[in-house]
């Protein structure tokens, strides 16, 4: 195993999960689904697109899909893909795909990705179709969700059982925060997790990369019979979509990348920028909380943030016991806070959680953290944590620049003082069983044509500056700005954004670059 220097900034601490954790309002069931859709008319079945495909890939690109009904208005299939695209004859994996057929004659297929890396695209489309995609697109496209390699119903990364995962995600370290003993304890926990992933994942870990997932996406496009890829990617899905455009510029159709990641940013800078983004969102929440008259804090925003910091420090010293016996320390409480900051609709839930926590009750905070971790009644609903780790540890190169990292950490302490204590610690990828193969650099996607990037001005998980950066890197990048709070911008109630995105998908009308939607 490659030796790596211990990092002080946790790499991409926050799950960049797009729609998977974007709304967590507690005014009903956390896991409520969108009502079932009416059965749509069947779509045209096209022959696979095998033009220009090499002989060794023809068995994959030429495969015929067998669809089966999997819920009202949905059908499902598995696509066979090579485990190693460089050696396609060695081994195979399966990719789980769901389709909601167009209400009318389809324009084509619209592939979607909710982010993560590690979020299930099958669950997104089956469970929250109208939340993920506007009704105009549902009417005119066959909407496709898929679980990328390593995720969900596809050939998946497997690590811990439920009890082990509880200890890994919610366990309280014995050593005091910030000590050498604490760092060693956390690194040992990460090592046990990584070893379990290696032991239980059937040899797939070296191939769980965004480049391979983008190649899988081209395969899905081809077996659906589409000459070009139409794609709507959220959060991490923007990196997946941009990578696709870089690899297959002449197969890129209409691509919308919402809540962008800057592919040129190194791992520790990703963590630092996110910390500042969540601190900014937290301050916006706190102002709203104080103005509401129902806030558990008083005084100015600075006063309230200081009081929240004191609450976190208290939970660090004396964790709060939940009804199921689990203990909530400061790290899990921070997870709950982050979960609620993805959407302004969840701010009321955060107020409820903090009010209760100040009274010694972590029930709502646990509900938020459990939603973020996709845990329900002691069971983990998916493998998003495992897949998230697998992708990030393979995608981000090793960094060994202590001066740059200390500079980033100083920036976090200065600009995000409430969050900073919980953003520091050993990088879990230090002990991953395989060295990373990914690189970080600008993506130009020369020849891909116009690609629309949507950025929200106070997005905590994928800060607006990343959307600006990606739009600027792409040869024909087009930036739409949504002025507001929360993660991602399309289908969030902003008519200006929605109309621009849908005109692009439906009429091939490229939005004005720099369109600003208040």
Secondary structure, 3 states (H helix, E strand, C coil): CCCCCCCCECCCCCCECHHHHCCCCCCCCCCCCCCCCCCCCCCCCCCCCCCCCCHHHHHHHCCCCCCEECCCCEEEEEEEEECCCCCCCCCEEEEEEEEECCCCCCCCEEEEECCECCCCHHHHHHHHHHHHCCHHHHHHCEEEEECCCECCCCCECCCCCHHHHHHHHHCCCCCCCCCHHHHHHHHHHHHHHHHHHHHHCCCCHHHCCHHHHHHHHHHHHHHCCCCCEEEEEECHHHHHHHHHHHHCHHHEEEEEEECCCCCCCCHHHHHHHHHHHHHHHHHHHHHHHHHHCCCCCCCCHHHHHHHHHHHHHHHHHCCEECCCCCEECHHHHHHHHHHHHCCHHHHHHHHHHHHHHHCCCCHHHHHHHHHHCCEECCEECCCHHHHHHHHHHHHCCCCCCHHHHHHHHHHHHHHCHHHHCCCECCCHHHHCCCCCCCCCCCCCCCCCCCEEEEEEEECCCCCHHHHHHHHHHCCCEEEEEEEEECCCCCCCCCHHHHHHHHHHHHHCCCCCCCEEEC
